[in-house]
Amino acid sequence: MYIEVLPFPGWGRGRATKDIIMQKEKFSLKQRARSFQFAFSGLYQFFTTQHNAIIHAVATGAVIALATIIHLPLSKFLFVIIAITLVWMAELFNTAIEQLCDMVCPQQHPQIKFIKDVSAAAVLVTAVMAFVTACIIFIPALL
C-alpha cells in the first residue's frame, strides 16, 4: 500500500519544490543564532517530554563521575565520551523519527511500526555497545 504524504501545497510536485530547495541566502549571524535557538528548543522539548532522557542523563552523570573519581586517563575517557555521545545522538534521532511517524500516520500501520522498531533498535545497539565499551574500560581500572 502506497501513501502519498504532501502536507504543504507544492511539496513533491514539479518546479515548486526545486525552486524552494535551490534558494540560497547570504550568510547571516542572526540566522546562525536562530539555528542554535532551534537546536536548544529541540533539546528542551526532548528533556521535557521523553522519559528516557532522564535515564540517559543519570547514566551519563554516573559514568562521568566514576571516570573522574578513578582518574581515568584522558585517552580512555575520550572513548567513554564518544560512546556517551553516540547514545545521545541515537536517542535524539529515534525521538525525531518517532515524532515524524506519529505526525505522518497517527493510526496504527505495519510500516510505521517497522520504522519505529528499527529506530528503537538503533538506540538499543548503541546503548549495548556503550555498555560494553564502559566494561572494557572501567573493569580493569577498578580491579
Secondary structure, 3 states (H helix, E strand, C coil): CCCCCCCCCCCCCHHHHHHHHHCCCCCCHHHHHHHHHHHHHHHHHHHHHCHHHHHHHHHHHHHHHHHHHCCCCHHHHHHHHHHHHHHHHHHHHHHHHHHHHHHHCCCCCHHHHHHHHHHHHHHHHHHHHHHHHHHHHHHHHHC
